[in-house]
Amino acid sequence: MLRKFSVLAIGVACSTCAFSQDSTKKSNFVISGSADVYYRYNFANPTIKDENDPLYNKFNSPTSFTQTHNTFALGMASIKVEHSIGKVGMVADLGFGKRAEEFSYNDKNTQLAVKQLYVTYAPSDKIKFTLGSFGTHVGYELVDAYLNRNYSMSYMFSFGPFFHTGLKADINLGGSTALMVGVTNPTDFKSASAEPKMFIGQLSTASKDGAVKGFLNFQGGKYTETDRLTQFDVVGTFGISSKFNLGVNGTWQSRSSKDNAGKWGDSESWYGAAVYLNYDPTSLFGLTLRGEYLNDDKNVLGFNGNIFTPTLSANFKIDNLTIIPEIRFDNASENIFLKHDNTGTKSTGSFILAATYHF
């Protein structure tokens, strides 16, 4: 038996070597990763720590990934493996930590989360198919902290999609213009047995020199048999000079539900807009001012009003390490925040000191 196994093993090895020698296809293998840590202090110094308390409001932090106060905290460690050969490829992107858990909030036991896992096939240079789970195309900001210049997240990111799982096609329309269309599970679900499917899309273009880029994004469809949504999102980036660039993001989302008689009710919507002013006087230092406006007058998200949030972040860069001190002020039309004595207030401020690293 052992002799037969040895002969078989030698045969497989030889055939593998022969294939490798005969193959002219170029193989590409890349491993990358990142990590982020931070400290956050809310100036109101909220005292309610019990999530079951009706007044608990996540330490005056309604947006994703920074719902802490007066503590050092771990964000996420990520490891990403990419491989391609010829016309096919794969990506496996894993995240560890609280940030990964919040990103995959619909899954269980997600301190270790599969952020992305997909395979690709490009039959020509004009079209590429992707099957699996991939980060959303909607919005300006990204889940990996080192890819954002502000450490805290916007309201539009926090209440928009995080990722999609399904099949999409990226189509080159010529020049710098491209179209993406796809069909997916309901937003932020890696598995959704017997649930409806949604549609996603993106039209993108850019100037010849790449200084100006524009993206028109869409997601829509039923996310349960009785609930549906439609979202349009636009992103633009503008390279004004070598030291200054501008980013803009606007989004609108509507939702509706069926009543007990099976009739679709009136849709309710929320919308937001943000401007990102990025200034880099040197390669070692940069500033970003984000100004965001969110309108939730229809109480779709639970704010029952509007919020304006300026955020100023500095970026100190030492090789692959970026240190981010940040000051943020959230100003709402309603008393959605808490003072130190647990009475309501329309505004609150926070300080964050964060560090990100990538390789």
Buried (B, 14 or more C-beta within 10 A) or exposed (E): EEEEEEEEEEEEEEEEEEEEEEEEEEEEEEEEBBBBBBBBBBBBEBEBEEEEEEEBBBBBBBBBBBBBBEEEBEBBBBBBBBBBEEEBBBBBBBBBBBBBBBBBEBBEEBEEBBBBBBEBEBEEEEEBBBBBBBBBBBBBBEBBBBEBBBBBBBBBBBBBBBBBBBBBEBEBEEEBEBBBBBBBBBBBBBEBEEBBBBBBBBBBBBEEEEEBBBBBBBBBBBBEEBBBBBBBBBBBBBBEEEEEBBBBBBBBBBBBEBEEEEEEEEBBBBBBBBBBBBBBEEEEEBBBBBBBBBBBBBEBBEBBBBBBBBBBBBBEBEEEEBEBBBBBBBBBBBEBBBBEEBEEBBBBBBEBBBBBBBE
